[in-house]
C-alpha cells in the first residue's frame, strides 16, 4: 500500500501520527507522532487534548528544549518500536516510524476529500461547508477532485467548527505549482492573505527570530500563496508527491554525517522545494564556515549538490538562479544511481533536542538571476573585467558601492555633514593620496552619529569606516597600510572620546568606552562603533560572563527561556550638542594625540 504525505495513522496503542513523505522503509512508515496518550508518559509543557476517549499530549518540537529532550527519552523507553533503527543513516539520527503490524487505521486525505465532496451542502456544519466552498474555488485552477485531499483534524473528525484550521493537500508537484500560479491573481470575496502583522506573530511563535530578521522573514512569507484565510478560517496548502515523482528512493542512498557547515550556493532547480522532505538542487556551492574535521580532505565543496529540509517554512523560498545561504548538517551521500555527492540537511528531529535547530536555516541572499549573463566590472586598478554570473559563488559586493551610504560618505571632507546627518570628524589616508585628492583603498574615516542609544545630553556614538567597501573584518588584513590605518584611527578616536569623557565627567578615574561591530550581512559595508559605555547601553552582552549571571525567566506561551534587559532606543542629539561635539572631536583627532606616560 502506498502512503501519501499528510495521511494520518492511528496505532494500536493509541498514538495519532502524521505521515512524512512518500518514501519509507519496507516494513514501516515514517511519521511524526502528533498526539501521544498520557497513560505511559506525559509532559506538562506540551498541550493536552482529549481524543478517542483518551487524554493526549500534542507533540510540539518548539517546546522547552530540556523538557522536550526528557520527554523524547521517555518516549524511546515507552515506545521503542516507534524509533527507527535506520540502515541508511548514522546512529545520531532520530527518526520515528510505525511498523506495518502496529497500524490500527489509516486516514487518507484524498479519500476523505472525495467523500466530503459527495455530501450535499445542506448536511454540512459550518466548518465543512466552508471547506466545500474553498474547494470549488480551488477547482477553478483546473485541478480535479482526485488531485485534492483534506487532512489533520478535519480528516480524522475531531475538529472544532469555529477554531480548527483547514489543511488542504494537493497531489502532484506540477499540480501544486499550477495552483500557486492560479492563486497569484485569483479573487474570491471570502479569500484574504496573511497580513504583515500575522506573519510577524508566526515569526515569533515558531522561533524564526533565531534565523531571520523580522522584516526579511515577513517579506519572504508575503510572497507565498499557500497560506491564508477563507472567511477568517486559516487554511494551509501542502504538496504530496505522487509515488512516481519522489526526488529520492528509500534504500537507494546512504547518508554519513560529516558535521555542521554553512554554505552559499546557487539554486539549479527548485521544483521539489514544495514537498516534505523538500529539496533544492544547487551548484557552485561555497563553504563559508570552517569545514568540520571529519570532512576535511574528503568533501569538495563543488560536489555539494542538494539542500534538504523538513520544515514547511523553507518551501518555495527561492527560485532557480537565485543564491541561498544554508546552515545545517553536511552529509556524504552514496547513491546507487548518482554515485557520491554531498548535501546539507536542515530539520532532522534530533536538531530540536540538541539545540542545533536554532543555528539551522535556509535563506535567500540574492534575487539576481545567475542565468548565463555577463557584465563588465572595473577592478581596483581601473581595468575592465568581464564577469560571468554563472561562475559567481557569492553575492557581488561591487554592486553595493553605487548605493552604499558609507561609500558615498568616504568622498566627503572633515567637517562635512552626511545625508544621514552625521559629521565627518577624522580621516586617515596615505600622504600621496592626500596630495593628489584620490581615495586610497587603505584609507579610513570616522563620523559622529546624530543619534545615540545612550543619554543624548552626555553620550554619543562614533563610527570607524574603511573607505574601501569591505564586508568582513578579516579583509582588514588584506594590506599592511589598511591595517595600520585602522590602528591609527582607532587610537585617535579612542583618545578623543576619553578626553571628552574626562572633561564632562566628575570622576576622571573612570573612562568607560565600548567598541562594537559585526560581520553579518554578505553585502554590508563594515563599520565599528565606539561610544561611552554607561547607563542602559552598558548592559552585559551575550559573550560577557556577567550575562550568564542574569536571572532566567520562562515564556508561559512557548516555554522559551529569556532574561530581562532594559529597552534601548536611539535618540536624536540636539543640533547645538552635535556641533559642539564634532568640533571637539575634530580638534582632538587632528592634533598630537600621542600621550606621554
Secondary structure, DSSP 8 states (H G I E B T S, - for coil): ----TT-EEEETTS-EEEE--S---SSEEEEEEEEEETTT---TTSEEEEETTEEEEE--TTS-HHHHHHHHHHHHHH-GGGB---SSS-TT---EEEEGGGEEEEE-HHHHHHHHHTS-GGG--HHHHHHHHHHHHHHTTT--GGGEEE-THHHHT---TTT--EEEEEESHHHHHHHHHHHHH---TTEEE--HHHHHHHHHHTTGGGTS-HHHHHHHHHT--SEEEETTEEEEEEEE--TT--SS-TTSEEEEEEEEEEEEEEEEE-TTTTSSSEEEEEEEEEE-S---GGGTTT--GGGEEEEEE--GGGTT---TT-EEEEEEEEEEEEETTTEEEEEEEE--GGGGTSSGGGT-EEEEEE----SS-EEEEE-TTS-EEEEEGGG--S--GGGGGGT-HHHHHTTS-TT-B-TTS-EEEEEE--HHHHHHT---TT-EEEEE-SEESS-TTT--EEEEEESS---SGGGGGG-HHHHHHHHHHHHHHHHHHHHHHHHH-S-TT---EEEEE---STT---EEEEEE--GGGGS--TTSGGGGGS-EEE-TTT--EEE-------EE--HHHHHHHHHHHHHHHTS------
